[in-house]
Amino acid sequence: MTTSSPPGIHGTLAAALTPLADGGATLDLDAIPALVDFLAAGGVDGLLAMGTTGEGVLFDLDERFRIAAAFVEAARGKLDVAVHCGAQTTDTTVRLAARAAELGAAAVAVIAPPYFLLDEQEQLAHLAAAAAACAPVPFYVYEFQARSGYAIPPAVLGRLRDRAGNFRGLKVSDAPFERFSPYLIDGLDVFVGPEALISDGLAGGAVGAVSALATAFPDEVAAAVREGTPERSARLARLREAVQAHPMPSAVKALARRKGVPVREDVRPPLRVLADAERESLFAAVDRVLGGVPV
Protein backbone atom coordinates (compact mmCIF):
# COMPACT_ATOMS: atom_id res chain seq x y z
CA MET A 1 0.00 0.00 0.00
CA THR A 2 1.34 3.46 -0.91
CA THR A 3 1.88 5.83 2.01
CA SER A 4 0.65 9.34 1.27
CA SER A 5 3.07 12.21 1.74
CA PRO A 6 2.38 14.65 4.61
CA PRO A 7 1.32 18.20 3.73
CA GLY A 8 4.11 20.35 2.31
CA ILE A 9 5.62 23.44 3.87
CA HIS A 10 4.54 26.94 2.87
CA GLY A 11 4.95 30.66 3.51
CA THR A 12 8.12 32.27 4.82
CA LEU A 13 11.08 30.14 5.85
CA ALA A 14 14.24 31.59 7.33
CA ALA A 15 17.45 30.15 5.94
CA ALA A 16 18.73 29.70 9.47
CA LEU A 17 22.26 30.45 10.59
CA THR A 18 24.12 27.76 12.53
CA PRO A 19 25.47 28.98 15.90
CA LEU A 20 29.17 28.22 16.38
CA ALA A 21 31.91 28.91 18.92
CA ASP A 22 35.69 28.60 19.28
CA GLY A 23 36.44 30.25 15.98
CA GLY A 24 33.90 28.07 14.22
CA ALA A 25 35.36 24.78 15.44
CA THR A 26 32.53 23.97 17.87
CA LEU A 27 28.77 23.76 17.49
CA ASP A 28 26.87 26.05 19.85
CA LEU A 29 23.65 24.07 19.96
CA ASP A 30 22.52 25.74 23.18
CA ALA A 31 21.87 28.93 21.18
CA ILE A 32 19.39 27.27 18.82
CA PRO A 33 16.26 27.52 21.02
CA ALA A 34 16.71 31.29 21.38
CA LEU A 35 17.22 31.62 17.63
CA VAL A 36 14.06 29.61 16.97
CA ASP A 37 12.07 31.77 19.39
CA PHE A 38 13.36 34.92 17.66
CA LEU A 39 12.31 33.60 14.26
CA ALA A 40 8.89 32.51 15.50
CA ALA A 41 8.29 35.89 17.12
CA GLY A 42 9.22 37.53 13.81
CA GLY A 43 6.33 35.83 12.05
CA VAL A 44 8.00 33.26 9.79
CA ASP A 45 6.33 29.90 9.18
CA GLY A 46 9.44 27.76 9.36
CA LEU A 47 13.16 27.50 8.79
CA LEU A 48 15.65 25.73 6.57
CA ALA A 49 18.50 24.27 8.60
CA MET A 50 22.01 23.93 7.17
CA GLY A 51 21.44 25.63 3.85
CA THR A 52 23.91 28.08 2.36
CA THR A 53 23.45 30.64 5.13
CA GLY A 54 23.69 27.81 7.66
CA GLU A 55 27.10 26.64 6.33
CA GLY A 56 25.69 23.13 6.04
CA VAL A 57 28.20 21.59 3.64
CA LEU A 58 31.09 22.58 5.93
CA PHE A 59 30.02 20.21 8.72
CA ASP A 60 30.78 16.53 9.01
CA LEU A 61 28.05 13.90 9.08
CA ASP A 62 27.79 13.64 12.87
CA GLU A 63 27.65 17.43 13.23
CA ARG A 64 24.88 17.62 10.67
CA PHE A 65 22.90 14.95 12.52
CA ARG A 66 23.28 16.93 15.76
CA ILE A 67 22.35 20.27 14.18
CA ALA A 68 19.25 18.79 12.56
CA ALA A 69 18.15 17.22 15.84
CA ALA A 70 18.66 20.48 17.73
CA PHE A 71 16.57 22.51 15.29
CA VAL A 72 13.75 19.97 15.07
CA GLU A 73 13.52 19.68 18.85
CA ALA A 74 13.70 23.44 19.48
CA ALA A 75 11.08 24.22 16.83
CA ARG A 76 8.59 21.53 17.77
CA GLY A 77 5.14 23.10 17.99
CA LYS A 78 6.53 26.49 16.88
CA LEU A 79 7.90 26.29 13.33
CA ASP A 80 8.20 23.83 10.48
CA VAL A 81 11.78 22.65 9.97
CA ALA A 82 13.14 21.74 6.56
CA VAL A 83 16.59 20.15 6.70
CA HIS A 84 19.06 20.66 3.89
CA CYS A 85 20.71 17.31 3.23
CA GLY A 86 22.73 18.08 0.11
CA ALA A 87 26.25 16.61 0.15
CA GLN A 88 29.05 15.63 -2.19
CA THR A 89 28.13 11.95 -2.42
CA THR A 90 24.84 10.14 -2.84
CA ASP A 91 25.58 7.93 0.17
CA THR A 92 26.05 10.88 2.52
CA THR A 93 23.00 12.64 1.10
CA VAL A 94 20.86 9.55 1.61
CA ARG A 95 22.05 9.09 5.19
CA LEU A 96 21.30 12.73 6.00
CA ALA A 97 17.84 12.56 4.39
CA ALA A 98 16.93 9.38 6.23
CA ARG A 99 18.06 10.85 9.54
CA ALA A 100 16.09 14.07 8.99
CA ALA A 101 12.97 11.99 8.41
CA GLU A 102 13.61 9.94 11.55
CA LEU A 103 13.98 13.14 13.59
CA GLY A 104 10.60 14.43 12.44
CA ALA A 105 11.62 17.14 10.00
CA ALA A 106 8.72 18.67 8.06
CA ALA A 107 10.68 18.53 4.81
CA VAL A 108 14.01 17.61 3.26
CA ALA A 109 15.83 19.74 0.68
CA VAL A 110 18.81 18.71 -1.45
CA ILE A 111 21.10 20.74 -3.68
CA ALA A 112 22.88 19.06 -6.59
CA PRO A 113 26.42 17.95 -5.65
CA PRO A 114 29.06 20.51 -6.65
CA TYR A 115 32.38 20.06 -8.48
CA PHE A 116 31.50 17.28 -10.96
CA LEU A 117 29.16 18.33 -13.76
CA LEU A 118 26.55 15.60 -13.42
CA ASP A 119 24.57 14.65 -16.51
CA GLU A 120 20.79 14.31 -16.39
CA GLN A 121 20.90 10.59 -15.65
CA GLU A 122 23.26 11.14 -12.71
CA GLN A 123 21.21 14.05 -11.38
CA LEU A 124 18.00 12.03 -11.50
CA ALA A 125 19.53 9.00 -9.79
CA HIS A 126 21.01 11.16 -7.01
CA LEU A 127 17.83 13.11 -6.33
CA ALA A 128 15.59 10.05 -6.54
CA ALA A 129 17.76 8.22 -4.00
CA ALA A 130 17.56 11.17 -1.61
CA ALA A 131 13.79 11.42 -2.00
CA ALA A 132 13.35 7.70 -1.39
CA ALA A 133 15.48 7.89 1.75
CA CYS A 134 13.19 10.42 3.43
CA ALA A 135 9.82 9.21 2.07
CA PRO A 136 7.06 9.98 2.82
CA VAL A 137 8.46 13.28 4.17
CA PRO A 138 8.05 15.99 1.49
CA PHE A 139 11.16 16.35 -0.65
CA TYR A 140 12.34 19.59 -2.28
CA VAL A 141 15.10 20.19 -4.80
CA TYR A 142 17.33 23.14 -3.94
CA GLU A 143 18.14 24.72 -7.29
CA PHE A 144 21.11 27.11 -7.04
CA GLN A 145 23.35 27.07 -10.09
CA ALA A 146 25.82 29.53 -8.59
CA ARG A 147 26.60 27.05 -5.79
CA SER A 148 26.24 23.66 -7.46
CA GLY A 149 27.98 24.78 -10.66
CA TYR A 150 25.15 23.69 -12.98
CA ALA A 151 21.40 23.99 -13.25
CA ILE A 152 18.99 21.08 -12.91
CA PRO A 153 16.96 20.98 -16.15
CA PRO A 154 13.16 21.07 -15.75
CA ALA A 155 13.08 17.81 -17.71
CA VAL A 156 14.92 16.08 -14.84
CA LEU A 157 12.32 17.40 -12.43
CA GLY A 158 9.57 15.95 -14.60
CA ARG A 159 11.18 12.53 -14.47
CA LEU A 160 11.73 12.90 -10.72
CA ARG A 161 7.98 13.41 -10.28
CA ASP A 162 7.43 10.04 -11.91
CA ARG A 163 10.00 8.36 -9.65
CA ALA A 164 9.34 10.02 -6.28
CA GLY A 165 5.83 10.39 -4.90
CA ASN A 166 7.07 12.67 -2.13
CA PHE A 167 8.76 15.16 -4.49
CA ARG A 168 6.80 18.28 -3.60
CA GLY A 169 8.70 21.23 -5.06
CA LEU A 170 11.79 23.41 -5.11
CA LYS A 171 13.65 26.23 -3.50
CA VAL A 172 15.01 28.27 -6.41
CA SER A 173 17.85 30.70 -5.75
CA ASP A 174 18.67 31.47 -9.38
CA ALA A 175 18.46 35.08 -10.59
CA PRO A 176 17.48 37.15 -12.49
CA PHE A 177 13.83 36.26 -13.01
CA GLU A 178 14.52 34.90 -16.51
CA ARG A 179 16.57 32.13 -14.88
CA PHE A 180 14.08 31.66 -12.05
CA SER A 181 10.83 31.49 -14.01
CA PRO A 182 11.40 28.16 -15.84
CA TYR A 183 11.05 26.44 -12.46
CA LEU A 184 7.52 27.77 -11.88
CA ILE A 185 6.11 24.41 -12.91
CA ASP A 186 2.44 23.53 -12.46
CA GLY A 187 1.96 21.09 -9.61
CA LEU A 188 5.25 21.88 -7.85
CA ASP A 189 5.50 24.16 -4.83
CA VAL A 190 8.23 26.72 -5.47
CA PHE A 191 9.96 28.84 -2.84
CA VAL A 192 11.77 32.01 -3.86
CA GLY A 193 15.39 32.34 -2.74
CA PRO A 194 16.39 35.83 -4.01
CA GLU A 195 14.43 38.32 -1.92
CA ALA A 196 14.27 40.78 -4.82
CA LEU A 197 12.15 38.23 -6.74
CA ILE A 198 9.58 37.50 -4.04
CA SER A 199 6.84 39.65 -5.58
CA ASP A 200 7.39 38.34 -9.12
CA GLY A 201 7.72 34.77 -7.88
CA LEU A 202 4.50 34.88 -5.90
CA ALA A 203 2.69 36.44 -8.86
CA GLY A 204 3.95 33.53 -10.96
CA GLY A 205 2.62 30.93 -8.56
CA ALA A 206 5.36 30.46 -5.95
CA VAL A 207 4.08 29.40 -2.51
CA GLY A 208 6.58 31.29 -0.37
CA ALA A 209 10.21 32.20 0.18
CA VAL A 210 13.27 30.70 1.83
CA SER A 211 15.32 33.74 2.76
CA ALA A 212 18.78 34.33 4.17
CA LEU A 213 17.71 37.78 5.32
CA ALA A 214 14.88 36.22 7.33
CA THR A 215 17.33 34.74 9.83
CA ALA A 216 18.11 38.32 10.94
CA PHE A 217 15.01 40.18 9.71
CA PRO A 218 12.15 37.67 9.98
CA ASP A 219 9.50 40.38 10.29
CA GLU A 220 10.64 42.18 7.14
CA VAL A 221 10.64 39.04 5.00
CA ALA A 222 7.40 37.68 6.45
CA ALA A 223 5.70 40.96 5.56
CA ALA A 224 7.08 40.83 2.02
CA VAL A 225 5.71 37.32 1.50
CA ARG A 226 2.40 38.11 3.17
CA GLU A 227 1.80 41.29 1.14
CA GLY A 228 3.54 40.25 -2.08
CA THR A 229 4.04 43.83 -3.24
CA PRO A 230 6.84 45.06 -5.51
CA GLU A 231 7.62 47.75 -2.96
CA ARG A 232 8.33 45.19 -0.23
CA SER A 233 10.53 43.14 -2.55
CA ALA A 234 12.44 46.24 -3.65
CA ARG A 235 13.10 47.12 -0.01
CA LEU A 236 14.45 43.61 0.59
CA ALA A 237 16.59 43.89 -2.55
CA ARG A 238 18.25 46.99 -1.10
CA LEU A 239 18.69 45.25 2.24
CA ARG A 240 20.23 42.20 0.57
CA GLU A 241 22.62 44.43 -1.38
CA ALA A 242 23.77 46.03 1.86
CA VAL A 243 24.31 42.68 3.59
CA GLN A 244 25.95 40.69 0.82
CA ALA A 245 28.56 43.37 0.28
CA HIS A 246 30.20 41.63 3.26
CA PRO A 247 31.05 37.96 3.98
CA MET A 248 27.47 36.69 4.16
CA PRO A 249 27.26 34.07 6.94
CA SER A 250 29.25 36.20 9.36
CA ALA A 251 27.30 39.32 8.40
CA VAL A 252 23.98 37.59 9.06
CA LYS A 253 25.24 36.42 12.44
CA ALA A 254 26.41 39.93 13.32
CA LEU A 255 22.98 41.31 12.44
CA ALA A 256 21.13 38.63 14.40
CA ARG A 257 23.38 39.25 17.39
CA ARG A 258 22.64 42.96 17.09
CA LYS A 259 18.94 42.07 17.30
CA GLY A 260 19.57 40.30 20.61
CA VAL A 261 19.92 36.70 19.45
CA PRO A 262 22.66 35.10 21.62
CA VAL A 263 24.87 33.93 18.76
CA ARG A 264 28.52 34.61 18.03
CA GLU A 265 29.81 35.73 14.66
CA ASP A 266 32.03 32.63 14.47
CA VAL A 267 31.88 30.78 11.16
CA ARG A 268 33.42 27.51 10.01
CA PRO A 269 36.76 28.07 8.19
CA PRO A 270 37.56 28.76 5.41
CA LEU A 271 34.79 31.34 5.97
CA ARG A 272 35.85 34.33 8.03
CA VAL A 273 34.37 36.80 10.49
CA LEU A 274 33.95 40.49 9.76
CA ALA A 275 36.65 43.00 10.58
CA ASP A 276 35.55 45.81 12.89
CA ALA A 277 35.38 48.31 10.03
CA GLU A 278 33.30 45.90 7.96
CA ARG A 279 30.85 45.42 10.82
CA GLU A 280 30.44 49.17 11.24
CA SER A 281 29.92 49.56 7.49
CA LEU A 282 27.34 46.75 7.47
CA PHE A 283 25.32 48.20 10.33
CA ALA A 284 25.37 51.68 8.80
CA ALA A 285 24.23 50.41 5.40
CA VAL A 286 21.42 48.34 6.92
CA ASP A 287 20.25 51.28 9.00
CA ARG A 288 20.09 53.46 5.89
CA VAL A 289 17.89 50.92 4.12
CA LEU A 290 15.57 50.41 7.06
CA GLY A 291 15.41 54.15 7.53
CA GLY A 292 14.38 54.65 3.93
CA VAL A 293 17.68 56.19 2.82
CA PRO A 294 19.21 54.91 -0.47
CA VAL A 295 22.29 52.72 0.00
C-alpha positions as CSV (number, residue, x, y, z in Angstrom):
1,M,0.0,0.0,0.0
2,T,1.3,3.5,-0.9
3,T,1.9,5.8,2.0
4,S,0.7,9.3,1.3
5,S,3.1,12.2,1.7
6,P,2.4,14.6,4.6
7,P,1.3,18.2,3.7
8,G,4.1,20.3,2.3
9,I,5.6,23.4,3.9
10,H,4.5,26.9,2.9
11,G,5.0,30.7,3.5
12,T,8.1,32.3,4.8
13,L,11.1,30.1,5.9
14,A,14.2,31.6,7.3
15,A,17.4,30.1,5.9
16,A,18.7,29.7,9.5
17,L,22.3,30.5,10.6
18,T,24.1,27.8,12.5
19,P,25.5,29.0,15.9
20,L,29.2,28.2,16.4
21,A,31.9,28.9,18.9
22,D,35.7,28.6,19.3
23,G,36.4,30.3,16.0
24,G,33.9,28.1,14.2
25,A,35.4,24.8,15.4
26,T,32.5,24.0,17.9
27,L,28.8,23.8,17.5
28,D,26.9,26.0,19.9
29,L,23.6,24.1,20.0
30,D,22.5,25.7,23.2
31,A,21.9,28.9,21.2
32,I,19.4,27.3,18.8
33,P,16.3,27.5,21.0
34,A,16.7,31.3,21.4
35,L,17.2,31.6,17.6
36,V,14.1,29.6,17.0
37,D,12.1,31.8,19.4
38,F,13.4,34.9,17.7
39,L,12.3,33.6,14.3
40,A,8.9,32.5,15.5
41,A,8.3,35.9,17.1
42,G,9.2,37.5,13.8
43,G,6.3,35.8,12.1
44,V,8.0,33.3,9.8
45,D,6.3,29.9,9.2
46,G,9.4,27.8,9.4
47,L,13.2,27.5,8.8
48,L,15.6,25.7,6.6
49,A,18.5,24.3,8.6
50,M,22.0,23.9,7.2
51,G,21.4,25.6,3.8
52,T,23.9,28.1,2.4
53,T,23.4,30.6,5.1
54,G,23.7,27.8,7.7
55,E,27.1,26.6,6.3
56,G,25.7,23.1,6.0
57,V,28.2,21.6,3.6
58,L,31.1,22.6,5.9
59,F,30.0,20.2,8.7
60,D,30.8,16.5,9.0
61,L,28.0,13.9,9.1
62,D,27.8,13.6,12.9
63,E,27.6,17.4,13.2
64,R,24.9,17.6,10.7
65,F,22.9,15.0,12.5
66,R,23.3,16.9,15.8
67,I,22.4,20.3,14.2
68,A,19.2,18.8,12.6
69,A,18.2,17.2,15.8
70,A,18.7,20.5,17.7
71,F,16.6,22.5,15.3
72,V,13.7,20.0,15.1
73,E,13.5,19.7,18.8
74,A,13.7,23.4,19.5
75,A,11.1,24.2,16.8
76,R,8.6,21.5,17.8
77,G,5.1,23.1,18.0
78,K,6.5,26.5,16.9
79,L,7.9,26.3,13.3
80,D,8.2,23.8,10.5
81,V,11.8,22.7,10.0
82,A,13.1,21.7,6.6
83,V,16.6,20.1,6.7
84,H,19.1,20.7,3.9
85,C,20.7,17.3,3.2
86,G,22.7,18.1,0.1
87,A,26.2,16.6,0.2
88,Q,29.0,15.6,-2.2
89,T,28.1,11.9,-2.4
90,T,24.8,10.1,-2.8
91,D,25.6,7.9,0.2
92,T,26.0,10.9,2.5
93,T,23.0,12.6,1.1
94,V,20.9,9.5,1.6
95,R,22.0,9.1,5.2
96,L,21.3,12.7,6.0
97,A,17.8,12.6,4.4
98,A,16.9,9.4,6.2
99,R,18.1,10.8,9.5
100,A,16.1,14.1,9.0
101,A,13.0,12.0,8.4
102,E,13.6,9.9,11.6
103,L,14.0,13.1,13.6
104,G,10.6,14.4,12.4
105,A,11.6,17.1,10.0
106,A,8.7,18.7,8.1
107,A,10.7,18.5,4.8
108,V,14.0,17.6,3.3
109,A,15.8,19.7,0.7
110,V,18.8,18.7,-1.5
111,I,21.1,20.7,-3.7
112,A,22.9,19.1,-6.6
113,P,26.4,18.0,-5.6
114,P,29.1,20.5,-6.7
115,Y,32.4,20.1,-8.5
116,F,31.5,17.3,-11.0
117,L,29.2,18.3,-13.8
118,L,26.5,15.6,-13.4
119,D,24.6,14.7,-16.5
120,E,20.8,14.3,-16.4
121,Q,20.9,10.6,-15.6
122,E,23.3,11.1,-12.7
123,Q,21.2,14.1,-11.4
124,L,18.0,12.0,-11.5
125,A,19.5,9.0,-9.8
126,H,21.0,11.2,-7.0
127,L,17.8,13.1,-6.3
128,A,15.6,10.1,-6.5
129,A,17.8,8.2,-4.0
130,A,17.6,11.2,-1.6
131,A,13.8,11.4,-2.0
132,A,13.4,7.7,-1.4
133,A,15.5,7.9,1.8
134,C,13.2,10.4,3.4
135,A,9.8,9.2,2.1
136,P,7.1,10.0,2.8
137,V,8.5,13.3,4.2
138,P,8.0,16.0,1.5
139,F,11.2,16.4,-0.7
140,Y,12.3,19.6,-2.3
141,V,15.1,20.2,-4.8
142,Y,17.3,23.1,-3.9
143,E,18.1,24.7,-7.3
144,F,21.1,27.1,-7.0
145,Q,23.3,27.1,-10.1
146,A,25.8,29.5,-8.6
147,R,26.6,27.1,-5.8
148,S,26.2,23.7,-7.5
149,G,28.0,24.8,-10.7
150,Y,25.1,23.7,-13.0
151,A,21.4,24.0,-13.3
152,I,19.0,21.1,-12.9
153,P,17.0,21.0,-16.1
154,P,13.2,21.1,-15.8
155,A,13.1,17.8,-17.7
156,V,14.9,16.1,-14.8
157,L,12.3,17.4,-12.4
158,G,9.6,16.0,-14.6
159,R,11.2,12.5,-14.5
160,L,11.7,12.9,-10.7
161,R,8.0,13.4,-10.3
162,D,7.4,10.0,-11.9
163,R,10.0,8.4,-9.6
164,A,9.3,10.0,-6.3
165,G,5.8,10.4,-4.9
166,N,7.1,12.7,-2.1
167,F,8.8,15.2,-4.5
168,R,6.8,18.3,-3.6
169,G,8.7,21.2,-5.1
170,L,11.8,23.4,-5.1
171,K,13.7,26.2,-3.5
172,V,15.0,28.3,-6.4
173,S,17.9,30.7,-5.8
174,D,18.7,31.5,-9.4
175,A,18.5,35.1,-10.6
176,P,17.5,37.2,-12.5
177,F,13.8,36.3,-13.0
178,E,14.5,34.9,-16.5
179,R,16.6,32.1,-14.9
180,F,14.1,31.7,-12.0
181,S,10.8,31.5,-14.0
182,P,11.4,28.2,-15.8
183,Y,11.0,26.4,-12.5
184,L,7.5,27.8,-11.9
185,I,6.1,24.4,-12.9
186,D,2.4,23.5,-12.5
187,G,2.0,21.1,-9.6
188,L,5.2,21.9,-7.9
189,D,5.5,24.2,-4.8
190,V,8.2,26.7,-5.5
191,F,10.0,28.8,-2.8
192,V,11.8,32.0,-3.9
193,G,15.4,32.3,-2.7
194,P,16.4,35.8,-4.0
195,E,14.4,38.3,-1.9
196,A,14.3,40.8,-4.8
197,L,12.2,38.2,-6.7
198,I,9.6,37.5,-4.0
199,S,6.8,39.6,-5.6
200,D,7.4,38.3,-9.1
201,G,7.7,34.8,-7.9
202,L,4.5,34.9,-5.9
203,A,2.7,36.4,-8.9
204,G,4.0,33.5,-11.0
205,G,2.6,30.9,-8.6
206,A,5.4,30.5,-5.9
207,V,4.1,29.4,-2.5
208,G,6.6,31.3,-0.4
209,A,10.2,32.2,0.2
210,V,13.3,30.7,1.8
211,S,15.3,33.7,2.8
212,A,18.8,34.3,4.2
213,L,17.7,37.8,5.3
214,A,14.9,36.2,7.3
215,T,17.3,34.7,9.8
216,A,18.1,38.3,10.9
217,F,15.0,40.2,9.7
218,P,12.1,37.7,10.0
219,D,9.5,40.4,10.3
220,E,10.6,42.2,7.1
221,V,10.6,39.0,5.0
222,A,7.4,37.7,6.4
223,A,5.7,41.0,5.6
224,A,7.1,40.8,2.0
225,V,5.7,37.3,1.5
226,R,2.4,38.1,3.2
227,E,1.8,41.3,1.1
228,G,3.5,40.2,-2.1
229,T,4.0,43.8,-3.2
230,P,6.8,45.1,-5.5
231,E,7.6,47.7,-3.0
232,R,8.3,45.2,-0.2
233,S,10.5,43.1,-2.6
234,A,12.4,46.2,-3.7
235,R,13.1,47.1,0.0
236,L,14.5,43.6,0.6
237,A,16.6,43.9,-2.5
238,R,18.3,47.0,-1.1
239,L,18.7,45.3,2.2
240,R,20.2,42.2,0.6
241,E,22.6,44.4,-1.4
242,A,23.8,46.0,1.9
243,V,24.3,42.7,3.6
244,Q,25.9,40.7,0.8
245,A,28.6,43.4,0.3
246,H,30.2,41.6,3.3
247,P,31.0,38.0,4.0
248,M,27.5,36.7,4.2
249,P,27.3,34.1,6.9
250,S,29.2,36.2,9.4
251,A,27.3,39.3,8.4
252,V,24.0,37.6,9.1
253,K,25.2,36.4,12.4
254,A,26.4,39.9,13.3
255,L,23.0,41.3,12.4
256,A,21.1,38.6,14.4
257,R,23.4,39.3,17.4
258,R,22.6,43.0,17.1
259,K,18.9,42.1,17.3
260,G,19.6,40.3,20.6
261,V,19.9,36.7,19.5
262,P,22.7,35.1,21.6
263,V,24.9,33.9,18.8
264,R,28.5,34.6,18.0
265,E,29.8,35.7,14.7
266,D,32.0,32.6,14.5
267,V,31.9,30.8,11.2
268,R,33.4,27.5,10.0
269,P,36.8,28.1,8.2
270,P,37.6,28.8,5.4
271,L,34.8,31.3,6.0
272,R,35.8,34.3,8.0
273,V,34.4,36.8,10.5
274,L,34.0,40.5,9.8
275,A,36.7,43.0,10.6
276,D,35.6,45.8,12.9
277,A,35.4,48.3,10.0
278,E,33.3,45.9,8.0
279,R,30.8,45.4,10.8
280,E,30.4,49.2,11.2
281,S,29.9,49.6,7.5
282,L,27.3,46.7,7.5
283,F,25.3,48.2,10.3
284,A,25.4,51.7,8.8
285,A,24.2,50.4,5.4
286,V,21.4,48.3,6.9
287,D,20.3,51.3,9.0
288,R,20.1,53.5,5.9
289,V,17.9,50.9,4.1
290,L,15.6,50.4,7.1
291,G,15.4,54.1,7.5
292,G,14.4,54.7,3.9
293,V,17.7,56.2,2.8
294,P,19.2,54.9,-0.5
295,V,22.3,52.7,0.0
